[in-house]
Amino acid sequence: MADDPVDVLIIGAGASGAAVAWSLTDTKMQIVCLEQGGMPNPQKFPTTGRDWEARRLGDFALSPNQRNLPADYPINDDASAIKVSNVNGVGGGTILYAAHFPRFHPSDFKVLTLDGVADDWPVDYETLEPFFAQNDRMMGVSGLTGDTAYPAGKAPPMPPTPMGRSGRKLGKAFNERGWHWWPSDLAIASQDYEGRAKCINLGACISGCAQGAKGSVDITYWPEALRSGVELRTQCRVREITVGDDGMATGAVYFDENGEEQFQAAHVVILASNGIGTPRLLLNSTSKLFPDGLANSSGLVGKNLMFHPYASIQGIFDEPLDGHNGPHKSILSQQFYETDPERGFVRGYTFETSRGMGPVFTATTGMSWDLIPWGADHHSAFRALQDRVTSLYAICEDLPEEHNQVTLDPTLTDSHSIPAPRISYTLSDNSKQMMDHAMARGIEVMETAGAKQVKTAAPIELAGWHQLGTARMGHDPAQSVVNEWGRSHDVRNLFIVDGSIFVTSGGVNPTSTLQAMALYIADQMKQRLANLFD
């Protein structure tokens, strides 16, 4: 019965929820995971049909406000320069991500010490390294050993995916500039791996991988966790986490697949609901003991939101390149990752390549650039662009600022009348200067590579994929929400394992680091089982 407490209740079945569920199975505890979305069906992914690009504007759109599916909740991001992109369902963001899988650098954990800004993490790269490696094996990462941007010892379990024409062209341009570049680590199988077929270059990674080559947690962590006895309940939307008079979490109130209100009691509650969903749930979980939201004595729940501003640099070439074929990502450059005072901003960014676009997006993008007219020249202008555009994206480190935050909207609700999150986010001068620098350097790369035209934009508006920092970790309860191993300072049986605990954002995609952190927290819990609540 639901009134009988399970040992562990996990809320969210995405990247971090899957990892922590799997890791805790060797304790033999009773583990239940509640997920508001459903289990994805690869047979219904867009890549199984010719309308795959059109579906990226509909049921597989990146924005939940655009998808508007039953599993989604609305997000008021009108007051944000960057709009939220997320996925609700088993696998979470790994269903629609491009599977770019770089790790944080050692410097990312010591930003205050090195650069005098933000804060240092209470953990470091060396502590997380074995969990990075464990996660690489579980997710199935392809890459090339020896990247000088990282400490020695990083060795992906599979060789890199092919660079493609665009990767080779841009790699040569980076060489001519004398700048670092390296084949990207990708959670994409370059060879048959652990029962998964290798990538066959379908070229629509962010629409779900029907081949199963992409490492999404519905096909990596979850099958093993389920075989080990974890119970996964889908289409279960949590409204609040409840607490007893002693200040300990007692479980969660949720709506099941039939819309019926249910309660699941638990001895331990773990939040894995991303940097938007986790503060939303904490702020909605009010009580006499926590009138300002659960675990919010610091007042920092929802604050310090970091998104990663993206700059886009797209080159148009005379010769055909890859088009959309192959994994989206090919190579990266971290030449401008660390702080250089002469640039006028602190911290830095990663250049990541993106091969090209399919025909529909080539046409719509070309028309937005005024390069494809209506009328007699329409088709010839389209042919001049098709398979001839490739991109650099600069993923810029976002520094934590308290005024960038998630709050509860006073009027907007989801289909179960739960308050929707409201986002308030502005770009800092540091981010603006960083994006300007990235666009200037990106233009140099594209022109060196032989682009006849270069188109730039910053920030990319619908690029809120990475939602970080809204329940940050730290030693001081007055300056953080969870401690150095993910346990709430206020509620001793409440843990958080998603991106909301990030102290800084780094200048790379966060999934690899996010999952390593989840595995680390699970390991810390296992080491402390005898005195977990002390």
C-alpha positions as CSV (number, residue, x, y, z in Angstrom):
1,M,0.0,0.0,0.0
2,A,1.1,3.6,-0.6
3,D,0.9,4.4,3.1
4,D,3.6,1.8,3.7
5,P,6.8,3.6,3.2
6,V,9.3,2.5,0.6
7,D,12.9,2.9,1.4
8,V,13.7,5.4,-1.4
9,L,11.4,7.5,-3.5
10,I,12.9,9.2,-6.6
11,I,11.1,12.0,-8.4
12,G,12.1,12.2,-12.0
13,A,13.3,9.5,-14.4
14,G,15.7,11.5,-16.5
15,A,19.5,11.5,-16.7
16,S,20.2,11.8,-12.9
17,G,17.2,9.9,-11.6
18,A,18.1,6.9,-13.7
19,A,21.7,7.0,-12.6
20,V,20.9,7.2,-8.9
21,A,18.2,4.5,-9.1
22,W,20.6,2.1,-10.8
23,S,23.5,2.8,-8.4
24,L,21.3,2.3,-5.3
25,T,20.0,-1.1,-6.4
26,D,22.9,-2.9,-4.9
27,T,21.7,-1.9,-1.4
28,K,18.6,-4.1,-2.0
29,M,16.4,-1.3,-0.7
30,Q,12.9,-0.9,-2.0
31,I,13.1,1.9,-4.6
32,V,10.2,3.6,-6.4
33,C,10.5,6.3,-9.0
34,L,7.7,8.6,-10.0
35,E,7.8,10.1,-13.5
36,Q,5.2,12.5,-14.8
37,G,5.8,11.5,-18.5
38,G,5.6,8.1,-20.2
39,M,8.0,5.6,-21.6
40,P,9.3,6.6,-25.0
41,N,8.5,4.4,-28.0
42,P,11.4,4.4,-30.5
43,Q,9.0,3.1,-33.2
44,K,7.2,6.4,-33.0
45,F,10.3,8.6,-33.1
46,P,10.3,11.1,-36.0
47,T,13.2,9.4,-37.7
48,T,10.9,6.5,-38.6
49,G,9.0,8.8,-41.1
50,R,9.6,11.4,-43.8
51,D,8.0,14.1,-41.7
52,W,10.7,14.1,-39.1
53,E,11.6,17.8,-39.5
54,A,7.9,18.8,-39.3
55,R,7.5,16.9,-36.1
56,R,10.3,19.0,-34.5
57,L,7.8,21.8,-34.6
58,G,5.1,19.7,-33.1
59,D,5.0,16.7,-30.7
60,F,8.9,16.6,-30.7
61,A,9.5,20.3,-30.3
62,L,12.1,21.3,-27.7
63,S,9.8,23.8,-25.9
64,P,7.2,22.3,-23.6
65,N,5.0,25.3,-24.3
66,Q,5.1,24.4,-28.0
67,R,4.6,20.7,-27.6
68,N,1.8,21.1,-25.1
69,L,1.5,17.4,-24.5
70,P,-0.3,15.9,-21.4
71,A,3.0,15.1,-19.7
72,D,4.2,18.7,-20.1
73,Y,3.7,21.6,-17.8
74,P,3.6,25.2,-19.0
75,I,6.5,27.5,-18.2
76,N,6.2,31.3,-18.1
77,D,9.5,32.4,-19.6
78,D,8.3,35.7,-20.9
79,A,10.7,37.5,-18.6
80,S,13.7,35.5,-19.8
81,A,16.2,36.2,-22.6
82,I,16.5,32.4,-23.0
83,K,13.5,30.1,-23.3
84,V,13.3,26.8,-21.6
85,S,13.8,23.5,-23.5
86,N,13.0,20.3,-21.6
87,V,11.5,16.9,-22.0
88,N,9.1,15.2,-19.7
89,G,9.1,11.4,-19.7
90,V,11.4,8.4,-19.0
91,G,14.8,9.5,-20.2
92,G,14.1,13.2,-19.8
93,G,16.4,15.5,-21.8
94,T,18.5,12.5,-23.0
95,I,15.7,11.6,-25.5
96,L,16.1,14.9,-27.4
97,Y,19.7,15.9,-26.7
98,A,22.5,15.7,-29.2
99,A,24.5,13.4,-26.9
100,H,27.5,15.8,-26.7
101,F,29.3,14.5,-23.7
102,P,32.3,16.6,-22.6
103,R,33.2,16.7,-18.9
104,F,33.6,19.7,-16.7
105,H,37.3,20.7,-16.4
106,P,39.2,20.7,-13.1
107,S,39.1,24.5,-13.1
108,D,35.3,24.5,-13.2
109,F,35.2,23.4,-9.6
110,K,37.5,26.1,-8.4
111,V,36.2,29.3,-10.1
112,L,36.4,31.5,-7.0
113,T,39.9,30.4,-6.1
114,L,41.2,30.8,-9.7
115,D,39.2,33.8,-11.0
116,G,37.7,35.5,-7.9
117,V,34.1,35.1,-9.1
118,A,31.1,32.8,-8.1
119,D,32.0,30.1,-5.6
120,D,34.1,26.9,-5.4
121,W,32.4,23.6,-5.4
122,P,32.6,21.4,-2.3
123,V,33.8,18.5,-4.6
124,D,36.5,18.5,-7.3
125,Y,37.3,16.7,-10.6
126,E,39.6,14.2,-9.0
127,T,36.8,13.0,-6.6
128,L,34.4,12.7,-9.5
129,E,36.8,11.0,-12.0
130,P,35.9,7.4,-11.2
131,F,32.2,8.3,-11.5
132,F,32.8,10.0,-14.9
133,A,34.5,6.8,-16.1
134,Q,31.7,4.6,-14.7
135,N,29.1,6.8,-16.4
136,D,31.0,6.8,-19.7
137,R,30.7,3.0,-19.7
138,M,27.0,3.0,-18.8
139,M,26.0,5.6,-21.3
140,G,28.3,4.2,-24.1
141,V,30.6,7.1,-24.9
142,S,32.7,7.3,-28.1
143,G,35.7,9.5,-28.2
144,L,39.5,9.7,-28.6
145,T,41.9,9.3,-25.7
146,G,44.5,12.0,-25.1
147,D,42.7,15.3,-25.2
148,T,45.1,17.8,-23.7
149,A,42.3,19.9,-22.4
150,Y,41.8,17.3,-19.6
151,P,43.9,15.4,-17.1
152,A,45.5,12.2,-18.4
153,G,43.5,9.1,-18.0
154,K,40.2,10.1,-19.7
155,A,39.6,7.1,-22.0
156,P,36.2,6.7,-23.7
157,P,35.1,3.1,-24.0
158,M,34.6,3.3,-27.8
159,P,36.5,5.0,-30.7
160,P,35.2,8.3,-32.0
161,T,32.4,8.6,-34.5
162,P,33.6,9.8,-37.9
163,M,34.4,13.5,-38.2
164,G,32.6,13.9,-41.5
165,R,33.4,16.5,-44.2
166,S,32.4,19.5,-42.0
167,G,34.5,18.2,-39.1
168,R,37.6,17.8,-41.2
169,K,37.1,21.2,-42.9
170,L,36.7,23.0,-39.6
171,G,39.5,21.0,-37.9
172,K,41.9,22.1,-40.6
173,A,40.8,25.7,-40.0
174,F,41.5,25.4,-36.3
175,N,44.9,24.0,-37.2
176,E,45.6,27.0,-39.4
177,R,44.6,29.3,-36.5
178,G,46.8,27.4,-34.1
179,W,43.9,26.6,-31.9
180,H,43.0,23.5,-29.9
181,W,40.4,21.1,-31.3
182,W,39.5,17.5,-30.6
183,P,37.0,14.9,-31.8
184,S,33.9,15.2,-29.5
185,D,33.1,12.8,-26.8
186,L,29.6,11.6,-27.8
187,A,27.2,9.3,-25.9
188,I,26.6,7.6,-29.3
189,A,27.8,4.1,-30.1
190,S,30.4,4.1,-32.9
191,Q,30.3,0.3,-32.8
192,D,27.9,-2.3,-31.5
193,Y,27.9,-1.9,-27.7
194,E,26.2,-3.6,-24.8
195,G,23.3,-4.8,-27.0
196,R,22.9,-1.4,-28.8
197,A,23.4,-1.1,-32.5
198,K,26.0,1.4,-33.8
199,C,25.1,4.7,-35.3
200,I,24.0,4.6,-38.9
201,N,24.0,8.4,-39.5
202,L,20.2,8.9,-39.4
203,G,21.1,12.6,-38.6
204,A,18.2,13.5,-36.4
205,C,19.7,12.9,-33.0
206,I,17.6,15.6,-31.3
207,S,14.4,14.0,-32.5
208,G,15.0,10.7,-30.6
209,C,17.3,7.9,-31.9
210,A,15.2,5.2,-33.5
211,Q,18.3,3.2,-34.1
212,G,19.1,3.0,-30.3
213,A,22.7,4.1,-30.9
214,K,22.3,7.3,-28.8
215,G,22.8,6.8,-25.0
216,S,19.5,7.9,-23.6
217,V,18.8,6.6,-20.1
218,D,15.7,4.7,-21.1
219,I,18.0,2.2,-22.9
220,T,21.1,2.4,-20.7
221,Y,20.4,2.8,-17.0
222,W,16.7,2.1,-16.8
223,P,16.7,-1.5,-18.1
224,E,19.3,-2.5,-15.6
225,A,17.6,-0.7,-12.8
226,L,14.3,-2.3,-13.6
227,R,15.8,-5.8,-13.8
228,S,17.3,-5.1,-10.3
229,G,13.9,-4.4,-8.8
230,V,13.3,-0.7,-9.1
231,E,9.6,0.2,-9.5
232,L,9.1,2.9,-12.2
233,R,5.6,4.5,-12.2
234,T,5.0,6.6,-15.2
235,Q,2.4,9.4,-15.8
236,C,2.6,10.3,-12.1
237,R,2.9,14.0,-11.5
238,V,4.1,15.0,-8.0
239,R,2.4,18.0,-6.4
240,E,4.4,18.3,-3.2
241,I,6.7,16.6,-0.8
242,T,5.3,16.2,2.7
243,V,7.1,16.6,6.0
244,G,6.3,15.4,9.5
245,D,6.5,17.4,12.8
246,D,10.1,16.3,13.2
247,G,11.0,18.1,9.9
248,M,11.7,14.9,8.0
249,A,10.2,14.2,4.6
250,T,7.5,11.6,4.8
251,G,6.7,11.1,1.1
252,A,5.0,12.7,-1.9
253,V,1.5,13.6,-3.0
254,Y,1.0,12.9,-6.7
255,F,-1.6,12.5,-9.4
256,D,-1.6,9.1,-11.1
257,E,-2.3,8.3,-14.7
258,N,-6.0,8.5,-14.1
259,G,-5.8,12.0,-12.5
260,E,-6.4,10.5,-9.0
261,E,-4.6,12.0,-6.1
262,Q,-2.3,9.5,-4.4
263,F,0.3,9.5,-1.6
264,Q,3.5,7.5,-1.5
265,A,5.3,7.3,1.8
266,A,9.1,7.0,1.9
267,H,12.0,6.9,4.3
268,V,14.2,8.8,1.8
269,V,13.2,11.2,-1.0
270,I,15.5,12.0,-3.9
271,L,14.7,14.9,-6.3
272,A,15.8,14.5,-9.9
273,S,13.4,16.9,-11.6
274,N,15.9,19.3,-13.3
275,G,16.8,22.8,-12.5
276,I,13.3,24.1,-13.2
277,G,11.2,21.2,-11.9
278,T,13.0,20.7,-8.6
279,P,12.7,24.3,-7.3
280,R,9.1,24.4,-8.5
281,L,8.3,21.3,-6.4
282,L,10.3,22.6,-3.4
283,L,8.6,26.0,-3.5
284,N,5.2,24.4,-3.8
285,S,5.9,22.1,-0.8
286,T,5.0,24.6,2.0
287,S,4.1,23.8,5.6
288,K,4.2,25.3,9.1
289,L,7.9,24.3,9.3
290,F,8.7,25.5,5.8
291,P,6.4,28.4,4.9
292,D,8.8,29.6,2.2
293,G,9.2,26.3,0.5
294,L,10.8,23.0,1.5
295,A,14.6,23.1,2.3
296,N,14.6,26.8,1.8
297,S,15.9,28.3,5.0
298,S,18.7,29.9,3.0
299,G,16.2,31.6,0.7
300,L,18.2,30.2,-2.3
301,V,15.7,27.7,-3.7
302,G,15.1,28.8,-7.3
303,K,17.8,31.4,-7.3
304,N,21.1,31.5,-9.2
305,L,19.6,30.0,-12.3
306,M,22.2,29.4,-15.1
307,F,21.3,28.5,-18.7
308,H,24.4,28.6,-20.8
309,P,24.0,31.4,-23.4
310,Y,24.7,30.1,-26.9
311,A,26.3,32.0,-29.8
312,S,25.7,30.7,-33.3
313,I,28.2,31.0,-36.2
314,Q,27.0,29.4,-39.4
315,G,29.2,29.2,-42.5
316,I,27.9,28.8,-46.1
317,F,30.2,27.0,-48.5
318,D,30.5,26.4,-52.2
319,E,31.0,22.6,-52.0
320,P,28.7,20.1,-50.5
321,L,29.3,19.0,-46.9
322,D,27.4,16.5,-44.7
323,G,24.0,18.0,-44.6
324,H,22.1,16.6,-41.7
325,N,23.7,13.1,-42.0
326,G,25.7,11.7,-39.1
327,P,25.7,12.7,-35.4
328,H,25.1,16.4,-35.0
329,K,28.3,17.0,-33.1
330,S,31.7,16.2,-34.6
331,I,34.6,18.1,-33.1
332,L,35.0,20.8,-30.4
333,S,37.5,23.5,-29.5
334,Q,38.3,24.6,-26.0
335,Q,40.9,27.1,-27.0
336,F,39.0,29.8,-25.2
337,Y,37.8,27.8,-22.2
338,E,39.9,29.3,-19.4
339,T,40.0,32.9,-18.2
340,D,42.3,35.3,-20.1
341,P,42.2,38.9,-18.6
342,E,43.0,40.4,-21.9
343,R,39.6,39.4,-23.3
344,G,37.6,41.6,-21.0
345,F,35.5,38.8,-19.4
346,V,36.1,35.9,-16.9
347,R,35.8,32.2,-17.7
348,G,35.2,31.1,-21.3
349,Y,33.4,28.8,-23.7
350,T,33.6,25.7,-25.9
351,F,33.1,25.7,-29.7
352,E,31.1,22.7,-30.8
353,T,30.4,21.9,-34.4
354,S,27.0,21.0,-35.8
355,R,27.0,19.3,-39.2
356,G,24.1,20.8,-41.1
357,M,20.3,20.9,-41.6
358,G,17.7,18.8,-43.3
359,P,15.9,20.2,-46.3
360,V,12.9,21.8,-44.5
361,F,15.1,23.6,-42.0
362,T,17.5,24.6,-44.8
363,A,14.6,26.2,-46.6
364,T,13.1,28.0,-43.7
365,T,16.5,29.2,-42.4
366,G,17.5,30.3,-45.9
367,M,14.3,32.4,-46.2
368,S,14.9,33.9,-42.8
369,W,18.4,34.9,-44.1
370,D,16.9,36.4,-47.2
371,L,18.9,34.0,-49.3
372,I,16.0,32.0,-50.6
373,P,13.3,34.1,-52.4
374,W,9.8,33.2,-53.4
375,G,9.4,33.0,-57.1
376,A,11.4,31.8,-60.1
377,D,14.7,31.6,-58.3
378,H,13.4,29.7,-55.2
379,H,14.6,26.2,-56.1
380,S,18.0,27.3,-57.5
381,A,18.7,29.3,-54.3
382,F,17.6,26.4,-52.2
383,R,20.0,24.0,-54.0
384,A,22.8,26.5,-53.4
385,L,22.2,26.1,-49.6
386,Q,21.3,22.5,-49.3
387,D,24.2,20.5,-47.7
388,R,26.4,23.6,-47.8
389,V,25.8,25.0,-44.4
390,T,27.7,24.0,-41.3
391,S,27.8,25.5,-37.8
392,L,29.8,26.4,-34.8
393,Y,28.1,27.0,-31.5
394,A,29.8,28.6,-28.6
395,I,28.4,27.3,-25.3
396,C,29.3,30.1,-22.9
397,E,29.8,29.7,-19.2
398,D,27.0,31.4,-17.3
399,L,27.9,32.8,-13.9
400,P,25.4,32.5,-10.9
401,E,23.4,35.6,-10.1
402,E,20.6,35.5,-7.5
403,H,18.2,37.7,-9.5
404,N,18.1,35.0,-12.2
405,Q,15.5,32.7,-10.7
406,V,12.6,30.3,-10.8
407,T,9.5,31.3,-8.8
408,L,5.9,30.1,-8.9
409,D,3.6,31.8,-11.3
410,P,0.6,33.4,-9.4
411,T,-2.0,32.5,-12.1
412,L,-0.6,29.9,-14.6
413,T,-1.0,26.3,-13.7
414,D,-0.7,22.9,-15.2
415,S,-3.6,20.5,-16.0
416,H,-3.6,19.4,-12.3
417,S,-3.8,23.0,-11.0
418,I,-0.2,22.9,-9.7
419,P,1.4,26.4,-10.1
420,A,3.6,26.6,-13.1
421,P,7.2,27.9,-12.9
422,R,8.0,31.5,-13.8
423,I,11.5,32.3,-15.1
424,S,13.2,35.6,-14.6
425,Y,16.6,35.7,-16.4
426,T,18.8,38.4,-17.9
427,L,22.1,38.2,-19.6
428,S,25.1,39.6,-17.7
429,D,27.6,41.9,-19.3
430,N,30.1,39.1,-18.9
431,S,28.0,36.8,-21.0
432,K,27.4,39.4,-23.7
433,Q,31.1,40.1,-24.0
434,M,31.9,36.4,-24.1
435,M,29.3,35.9,-26.9
436,D,30.8,38.8,-28.9
437,H,34.2,37.3,-28.5
438,A,33.0,33.9,-29.6
439,M,31.2,35.2,-32.7
440,A,34.3,37.1,-33.8
441,R,36.6,34.1,-33.3
442,G,34.0,31.8,-35.0
443,I,33.9,34.1,-38.0
444,E,37.7,33.8,-38.3
445,V,37.4,30.0,-38.2
446,M,34.7,29.9,-40.9
447,E,36.5,32.3,-43.2
448,T,39.7,30.4,-42.7
449,A,37.8,27.2,-43.7
450,G,36.6,28.9,-46.9
451,A,33.1,30.0,-46.1
452,K,31.7,32.4,-48.6
453,Q,29.2,33.9,-46.2
454,V,28.9,33.7,-42.4
455,K,25.7,34.2,-40.4
456,T,25.8,34.9,-36.6
457,A,23.3,35.2,-33.8
458,A,23.5,35.5,-30.0
459,P,22.0,34.4,-27.8
460,I,20.0,31.6,-29.3
461,E,16.6,32.2,-27.8
462,L,15.3,28.6,-27.6
463,A,18.4,27.3,-26.0
464,G,17.5,26.8,-22.3
465,W,18.5,23.1,-22.4
466,H,20.7,23.3,-19.4
467,Q,19.0,24.4,-16.2
468,L,21.5,24.7,-13.4
469,G,22.1,26.2,-10.0
470,T,18.7,26.6,-8.4
471,A,19.4,24.4,-5.3
472,R,23.1,24.8,-5.1
473,M,25.4,22.6,-3.0
474,G,27.9,23.8,-0.4
475,H,29.2,23.5,3.1
476,D,27.4,26.6,4.5
477,P,23.6,26.1,5.1
478,A,23.2,29.9,4.8
479,Q,24.7,29.9,1.3
480,S,23.5,26.6,-0.2
481,V,20.5,24.2,-0.2
482,V,22.3,20.9,-0.1
483,N,25.5,19.8,1.5
484,E,28.7,18.4,-0.2
485,W,27.0,15.0,-0.9
486,G,23.6,16.2,-2.0
487,R,21.6,16.0,1.3
488,S,19.4,19.0,2.2
489,H,20.8,21.1,5.0
490,D,17.2,21.5,6.3
491,V,15.6,18.0,5.7
492,R,18.0,15.2,6.6
493,N,16.3,12.5,4.4
494,L,15.9,14.7,1.3
495,F,18.5,14.6,-1.4
496,I,18.9,16.4,-4.8
497,V,20.9,14.9,-7.7
498,D,19.9,17.0,-10.7
499,G,21.5,20.1,-12.3
500,S,19.9,22.4,-9.7
501,I,22.8,21.5,-7.3
502,F,25.5,22.9,-9.6
503,V,27.5,25.7,-8.1
504,T,28.8,27.0,-11.5
505,S,27.8,26.1,-15.0
506,G,31.2,25.4,-16.8
507,G,31.4,26.0,-20.5
508,V,30.3,22.6,-21.7
509,N,27.2,20.5,-21.9
510,P,26.4,19.4,-18.3
511,T,25.0,15.8,-18.7
512,S,28.2,14.0,-18.2
513,T,29.0,15.9,-15.0
514,L,25.4,15.8,-13.8
515,Q,25.3,12.0,-14.0
516,A,28.7,11.7,-12.4
517,M,27.4,13.8,-9.5
518,A,24.4,11.6,-9.2
519,L,26.6,8.5,-9.0
520,Y,28.8,10.2,-6.5
521,I,25.9,11.2,-4.3
522,A,24.5,7.6,-4.5
523,D,27.9,6.3,-3.5
524,Q,28.1,8.7,-0.5
525,M,24.6,7.5,0.6
526,K,25.7,3.9,0.4
527,Q,28.8,4.6,2.5
528,R,26.6,6.3,5.1
529,L,23.7,4.0,5.3
530,A,24.2,3.3,9.0
531,N,24.1,7.0,9.9
532,L,22.5,8.6,6.8
533,F,20.4,11.0,8.8
534,D,22.9,12.1,11.4
